[in-house]
């Protein structure tokens, strides 16, 4: 349970980074799938290294990082593309992306990426 709480706290900061990048890009008329993916990319780099150091206390591995990035990045693109396709309001895109990323990201992190 403590891992999930730490993961959630790091996730709050991660979400702030994601939202900030998303809205800056959206302000400049980028499509939501690009905004979501690039916001995610900035946030996931922060999140991965914070979780390596403070949460899962695992060693850094480019293979593990790439696995995490590919799985979660693909999900981010799918959510962003779907938001563009269905003309969702950007806030809904961020909320959906954040909720799905919290649950799926934690599961992937704990059992696959940072497994000890």
C-alpha positions, 0 to 999 in steps of 0.5 A: 500500500505504501508503494501505491501512496508514493506512486500517487504522490509522484503521480500528482506532480507528474500530472501537473507536468503533463497538464502544463505541457498539454495546455501550452501546446494546445494553446498553440493549436496542436492536436490533442493527440500530440499535446497528450503524447508530449505532455505524457513524455515530459511527465513520464521521464520525471515519474520514472526516475522518481519512482526508481529512486524513491518508490521502488528503489530499483536500479535504473535500466534503459530497457525498463524505461523503454518498456514503460515508455512504450506501453504508456506512450501508446496508451497516451496516443490512443487516448489523445487520438480518440479525444480528437476523433470524438472532439472531446473537451481537452480537460476530459482528455487529461482526466481520462489519461490521468486516471487510466495512467494511475491505475495501469501505470502502477500495475505495469510499474510494480509487476513488470518495470520495477519488479525486484 
